């Protein structure tokens, strides 16, 4: 499916211009300089914070005899 692509300012592009725009778009996303490492670290820190807020303690000890009897 071929959908219209717009410039950053909102103008429609020709098919050839669309390919150049996609190249520009992905270059901006993937071709970051080494300064982006700080940003990645910030993302990891934020992700770890989110995960720690949602963590539930799980007892990994073997079940006791009483727990086995109650489950039966």
N, CA, C and O atoms as CSV, one atom per row, in Angstrom:
chain,resi,resn,atom,element,x,y,z
A,1,UNK,N,N,0.856,-1.170,0.000
A,1,UNK,CA,C,0.000,0.000,0.000
A,1,UNK,C,C,0.906,1.238,0.000
A,1,UNK,O,O,1.819,1.343,0.819
A,2,UNK,N,N,0.655,2.140,-0.891
A,2,UNK,CA,C,1.473,3.335,-1.022
A,2,UNK,C,C,0.687,4.541,-0.514
A,2,UNK,O,O,-0.298,4.951,-1.128
A,3,UNK,N,N,1.120,5.098,0.594
A,3,UNK,CA,C,0.436,6.237,1.186
A,3,UNK,C,C,1.271,7.489,0.996
A,3,UNK,O,O,2.495,7.411,0.882
A,4,UNK,N,N,0.623,8.638,0.960
A,4,UNK,CA,C,1.380,9.880,0.809
A,4,UNK,C,C,2.270,10.143,2.022
A,4,UNK,O,O,1.906,9.843,3.159
A,5,UNK,N,N,3.427,10.703,1.752
A,5,UNK,CA,C,4.360,11.077,2.802
A,5,UNK,C,C,4.555,12.575,2.718
A,5,UNK,O,O,4.641,13.145,1.631
A,6,UNK,N,N,4.623,13.209,3.885
A,6,UNK,CA,C,4.764,14.659,3.919
A,6,UNK,C,C,6.138,15.055,4.437
A,6,UNK,O,O,6.801,14.290,5.137
A,7,UNK,N,N,6.548,16.259,4.081
A,7,UNK,CA,C,7.768,16.821,4.630
A,7,UNK,C,C,7.497,17.220,6.074
A,7,UNK,O,O,6.363,17.163,6.548
A,8,UNK,N,N,8.556,17.625,6.763
A,8,UNK,CA,C,8.371,18.078,8.139
A,8,UNK,C,C,7.444,19.282,8.207
A,8,UNK,O,O,6.782,19.516,9.219
A,9,UNK,N,N,7.403,20.053,7.104
A,9,UNK,CA,C,6.538,21.238,7.089
A,9,UNK,C,C,5.129,20.929,6.588
A,9,UNK,O,O,4.279,21.819,6.549
A,10,UNK,N,N,4.867,19.650,6.197
A,10,UNK,CA,C,3.518,19.255,5.830
A,10,UNK,C,C,3.219,19.171,4.343
A,10,UNK,O,O,2.081,18.882,3.976
A,11,UNK,N,N,4.201,19.412,3.464
A,11,UNK,CA,C,3.973,19.339,2.018
A,11,UNK,C,C,4.070,17.888,1.553
A,11,UNK,O,O,4.902,17.124,2.045
A,12,UNK,N,N,3.200,17.508,0.587
A,12,UNK,CA,C,3.228,16.157,0.037
A,12,UNK,C,C,4.463,15.971,-0.840
A,12,UNK,O,O,4.909,16.897,-1.517
A,13,UNK,N,N,5.006,14.752,-0.812
A,13,UNK,CA,C,6.214,14.449,-1.565
A,13,UNK,C,C,5.912,13.526,-2.733
A,13,UNK,O,O,4.970,12.734,-2.686
A,14,UNK,N,N,6.723,13.633,-3.784
A,14,UNK,CA,C,6.645,12.674,-4.884
A,14,UNK,C,C,7.240,11.364,-4.400
A,14,UNK,O,O,7.826,11.313,-3.318
A,15,UNK,N,N,7.097,10.303,-5.186
A,15,UNK,CA,C,7.599,8.998,-4.757
A,15,UNK,C,C,9.118,9.042,-4.541
A,15,UNK,O,O,9.617,8.483,-3.565
A,16,UNK,N,N,9.843,9.691,-5.428
A,16,UNK,CA,C,11.295,9.803,-5.269
A,16,UNK,C,C,11.643,10.614,-4.011
A,16,UNK,O,O,12.558,10.264,-3.265
A,17,UNK,N,N,10.907,11.684,-3.798
A,17,UNK,CA,C,11.130,12.512,-2.612
A,17,UNK,C,C,10.787,11.736,-1.339
A,17,UNK,O,O,11.411,11.930,-0.296
A,18,UNK,N,N,9.776,10.846,-1.438
A,18,UNK,CA,C,9.387,10.031,-0.285
A,18,UNK,C,C,10.546,9.136,0.147
A,18,UNK,O,O,10.836,9.011,1.336
A,19,UNK,N,N,11.204,8.514,-0.832
A,19,UNK,CA,C,12.326,7.647,-0.504
A,19,UNK,C,C,13.434,8.428,0.197
A,19,UNK,O,O,14.036,7.938,1.152
A,20,UNK,N,N,13.697,9.628,-0.274
A,20,UNK,CA,C,14.713,10.465,0.361
A,20,UNK,C,C,14.282,10.855,1.770
A,20,UNK,O,O,15.108,10.915,2.681
A,21,UNK,N,N,12.996,11.119,1.947
A,21,UNK,CA,C,12.487,11.507,3.265
A,21,UNK,C,C,12.587,10.345,4.246
A,21,UNK,O,O,12.953,10.541,5.405
A,22,UNK,N,N,12.258,9.116,3.782
A,22,UNK,CA,C,12.386,7.949,4.649
A,22,UNK,C,C,13.849,7.751,5.047
A,22,UNK,O,O,14.151,7.436,6.198
A,23,UNK,N,N,14.749,7.940,4.086
A,23,UNK,CA,C,16.174,7.825,4.383
A,23,UNK,C,C,16.569,8.841,5.457
A,23,UNK,O,O,17.286,8.509,6.401
A,24,UNK,N,N,16.104,10.056,5.309
A,24,UNK,CA,C,16.388,11.104,6.294
A,24,UNK,C,C,15.822,10.730,7.661
A,24,UNK,O,O,16.487,10.873,8.687
A,25,UNK,N,N,14.585,10.249,7.652
A,25,UNK,CA,C,13.905,9.875,8.903
A,25,UNK,C,C,14.696,8.812,9.662
A,25,UNK,O,O,14.979,8.973,10.849
A,26,UNK,N,N,15.057,7.714,8.966
A,26,UNK,CA,C,15.754,6.633,9.635
A,26,UNK,C,C,17.187,7.003,9.986
A,26,UNK,O,O,17.730,6.497,10.967
A,27,UNK,N,N,17.798,7.861,9.215
A,27,UNK,CA,C,19.133,8.348,9.560
A,27,UNK,C,C,19.086,9.120,10.866
A,27,UNK,O,O,19.977,8.980,11.704
A,28,UNK,N,N,18.065,9.925,11.045
A,28,UNK,CA,C,17.919,10.685,12.291
A,28,UNK,C,C,17.723,9.758,13.482
A,28,UNK,O,O,18.210,10.036,14.578
A,29,UNK,N,N,17.016,8.666,13.267
A,29,UNK,CA,C,16.713,7.745,14.361
A,29,UNK,C,C,17.913,6.862,14.708
A,29,UNK,O,O,18.267,6.718,15.877
A,30,UNK,N,N,18.535,6.273,13.680
A,30,UNK,CA,C,19.545,5.252,13.923
A,30,UNK,C,C,20.979,5.752,13.905
A,30,UNK,O,O,21.852,5.098,14.475
A,31,UNK,N,N,21.248,6.853,13.293
A,31,UNK,CA,C,22.620,7.326,13.182
A,31,UNK,C,C,22.910,8.413,14.199
A,31,UNK,O,O,23.265,9.538,13.847
A,32,UNK,N,N,22.756,8.062,15.445
A,32,UNK,CA,C,23.032,9.004,16.527
A,32,UNK,C,C,24.521,8.996,16.822
A,32,UNK,O,O,25.199,7.998,16.580
A,33,UNK,N,N,25.031,10.100,17.342
A,33,UNK,CA,C,26.432,10.138,17.738
A,33,UNK,C,C,26.601,9.518,19.118
A,33,UNK,O,O,25.617,9.102,19.729
A,34,UNK,N,N,27.817,9.448,19.613
A,34,UNK,CA,C,28.101,8.805,20.894
A,34,UNK,C,C,27.460,9.516,22.072
A,34,UNK,O,O,27.359,8.932,23.151
A,35,UNK,N,N,27.027,10.744,21.903
A,35,UNK,CA,C,26.376,11.468,22.993
A,35,UNK,C,C,25.025,10.863,23.349
A,35,UNK,O,O,24.465,11.168,24.402
A,36,UNK,N,N,24.501,10.010,22.481
A,36,UNK,CA,C,23.199,9.407,22.755
A,36,UNK,C,C,23.287,8.321,23.819
A,36,UNK,O,O,22.256,7.846,24.295
A,37,UNK,N,N,24.501,7.916,24.204
A,37,UNK,CA,C,24.661,6.881,25.224
A,37,UNK,C,C,24.015,7.322,26.532
A,37,UNK,O,O,23.391,6.517,27.223
A,38,UNK,N,N,24.164,8.585,26.867
A,38,UNK,CA,C,23.519,9.101,28.065
A,38,UNK,C,C,22.017,8.919,28.003
A,38,UNK,O,O,21.383,8.570,28.999
A,39,UNK,N,N,21.459,9.152,26.851
A,39,UNK,CA,C,20.028,8.986,26.668
A,39,UNK,C,C,19.632,7.521,26.845
A,39,UNK,O,O,18.614,7.221,27.468
A,40,UNK,N,N,20.434,6.616,26.299
A,40,UNK,CA,C,20.147,5.192,26.459
A,40,UNK,C,C,20.198,4.809,27.933
A,40,UNK,O,O,19.365,4.038,28.409
A,41,UNK,N,N,21.173,5.348,28.650
A,41,UNK,CA,C,21.285,5.060,30.076
A,41,UNK,C,C,20.066,5.590,30.821
A,41,UNK,O,O,19.543,4.933,31.721
A,42,UNK,N,N,19.623,6.772,30.442
A,42,UNK,CA,C,18.427,7.332,31.068
A,42,UNK,C,C,17.224,6.442,30.812
A,42,UNK,O,O,16.391,6.241,31.696
A,43,UNK,N,N,17.133,5.902,29.584
A,43,UNK,CA,C,16.026,5.016,29.253
A,43,UNK,C,C,16.089,3.752,30.104
A,43,UNK,O,O,15.064,3.291,30.606
A,44,UNK,N,N,17.307,3.177,30.270
A,44,UNK,CA,C,17.456,1.983,31.095
A,44,UNK,C,C,17.041,2.263,32.532
A,44,UNK,O,O,16.341,1.464,33.153
A,45,UNK,N,N,17.478,3.404,33.054
A,45,UNK,CA,C,17.145,3.771,34.428
A,45,UNK,C,C,15.635,3.912,34.593
A,45,UNK,O,O,15.068,3.436,35.576
A,46,UNK,N,N,14.991,4.561,33.639
A,46,UNK,CA,C,13.535,4.729,33.702
A,46,UNK,C,C,12.839,3.376,33.608
A,46,UNK,O,O,11.853,3.133,34.304
A,47,UNK,N,N,13.351,2.495,32.750
A,47,UNK,CA,C,12.757,1.166,32.601
A,47,UNK,C,C,12.918,0.353,33.885
A,47,UNK,O,O,11.990,-0.332,34.315
A,48,UNK,N,N,14.105,0.435,34.494
A,48,UNK,CA,C,14.327,-0.276,35.749
A,48,UNK,C,C,13.389,0.246,36.839
A,48,UNK,O,O,12.868,-0.530,37.641
A,49,UNK,N,N,13.181,1.551,36.864
A,49,UNK,CA,C,12.275,2.147,37.852
A,49,UNK,C,C,10.855,1.633,37.637
A,49,UNK,O,O,10.171,1.269,38.594
A,50,UNK,N,N,10.407,1.605,36.367
A,50,UNK,CA,C,9.071,1.093,36.068
A,50,UNK,C,C,8.936,-0.358,36.502
A,50,UNK,O,O,7.926,-0.748,37.088
A,51,UNK,N,N,9.967,-1.162,36.209
A,51,UNK,CA,C,9.918,-2.583,36.563
A,51,UNK,C,C,9.901,-2.776,38.063
A,51,UNK,O,O,9.189,-3.646,38.563
A,52,UNK,N,N,10.677,-1.977,38.798
A,52,UNK,CA,C,10.726,-2.154,40.247
A,52,UNK,C,C,9.403,-1.776,40.896
A,52,UNK,O,O,9.047,-2.333,41.934
A,53,UNK,N,N,8.679,-0.851,40.312
A,53,UNK,CA,C,7.388,-0.451,40.861
A,53,UNK,C,C,6.344,-1.537,40.666
A,53,UNK,O,O,5.375,-1.610,41.422
A,54,UNK,N,N,6.534,-2.392,39.647
A,54,UNK,CA,C,5.555,-3.426,39.329
A,54,UNK,C,C,5.955,-4.804,39.830
A,54,UNK,O,O,5.236,-5.777,39.601
A,55,UNK,N,N,7.092,-4.903,40.511
A,55,UNK,CA,C,7.564,-6.202,40.967
A,55,UNK,C,C,6.712,-6.730,42.115
A,55,UNK,O,O,6.284,-5.983,42.995
A,56,UNK,N,N,6.482,-8.021,42.079
A,56,UNK,CA,C,5.768,-8.706,43.139
A,56,UNK,C,C,6.707,-9.748,43.702
A,56,UNK,O,O,7.350,-10.474,42.944
A,57,UNK,N,N,6.799,-9.836,45.023
A,57,UNK,CA,C,7.657,-10.832,45.638
A,57,UNK,C,C,7.047,-12.207,45.440
A,57,UNK,O,O,5.850,-12.411,45.643
A,58,UNK,N,N,7.893,-13.146,45.042
A,58,UNK,CA,C,7.452,-14.520,44.830
A,58,UNK,C,C,8.302,-15.429,45.705
A,58,UNK,O,O,9.532,-15.364,45.684
A,59,UNK,N,N,7.641,-16.259,46.460
A,59,UNK,CA,C,8.331,-17.214,47.321
A,59,UNK,C,C,8.782,-18.388,46.463
A,59,UNK,O,O,7.954,-19.104,45.901
A,60,UNK,N,N,10.086,-18.585,46.362
A,60,UNK,CA,C,10.621,-19.667,45.550
A,60,UNK,C,C,11.042,-20.875,46.380
A,60,UNK,O,O,11.635,-21.819,45.859
A,61,UNK,N,N,10.730,-20.839,47.676
A,61,UNK,CA,C,11.039,-21.966,48.542
A,61,UNK,C,C,10.108,-23.132,48.205
A,61,UNK,O,O,8.982,-22.923,47.752
A,62,UNK,N,N,10.581,-24.357,48.428
A,62,UNK,CA,C,9.700,-25.510,48.201
A,62,UNK,C,C,8.471,-25.411,49.114
A,62,UNK,O,O,8.557,-24.845,50.203
A,63,UNK,N,N,7.346,-25.950,48.684
A,63,UNK,CA,C,6.139,-25.872,49.515
A,63,UNK,C,C,6.310,-26.691,50.798
A,63,UNK,O,O,7.004,-27.707,50.825
A,64,UNK,N,N,5.664,-26.219,51.842
A,64,UNK,CA,C,5.668,-26.946,53.112
A,64,UNK,C,C,4.655,-28.085,53.046
A,64,UNK,O,O,3.809,-28.119,52.152
A,65,UNK,N,N,4.741,-29.008,53.985
A,65,UNK,CA,C,3.765,-30.118,54.031
A,65,UNK,C,C,2.345,-29.578,54.206
A,65,UNK,O,O,1.400,-30.099,53.614
A,66,UNK,N,N,2.203,-28.545,55.010
A,66,UNK,CA,C,0.886,-27.963,55.248
A,66,UNK,C,C,0.341,-27.363,53.950
A,66,UNK,O,O,-0.837,-27.540,53.640
A,67,UNK,N,N,1.179,-26.659,53.191
A,67,UNK,CA,C,0.736,-26.062,51.927
A,67,UNK,C,C,0.319,-27.141,50.936
A,67,UNK,O,O,-0.654,-26.968,50.202
A,68,UNK,N,N,1.050,-28.254,50.912
A,68,UNK,CA,C,0.703,-29.368,50.021
A,68,UNK,C,C,-0.638,-29.965,50.437
A,68,UNK,O,O,-1.475,-30.255,49.583
A,69,UNK,N,N,-0.850,-30.150,51.734
A,69,UNK,CA,C,-2.111,-30.715,52.233
A,69,UNK,C,C,-3.272,-29.779,51.913
A,69,UNK,O,O,-4.348,-30.239,51.532
A,70,UNK,N,N,-3.065,-28.462,52.065
A,70,UNK,CA,C,-4.126,-27.506,51.781
A,70,UNK,C,C,-4.450,-27.454,50.290
A,70,UNK,O,O,-5.589,-27.170,49.917
A,71,UNK,N,N,-3.477,-27.720,49.445
A,71,UNK,CA,C,-3.692,-27.675,47.998
A,71,UNK,C,C,-4.424,-28.918,47.519
A,71,UNK,O,O,-5.066,-28.877,46.470
A,72,UNK,N,N,-4.347,-30.030,48.259
A,72,UNK,CA,C,-4.912,-31.311,47.825
A,72,UNK,C,C,-6.342,-31.387,48.030
A,72,UNK,O,O,-6.958,-32.404,47.714
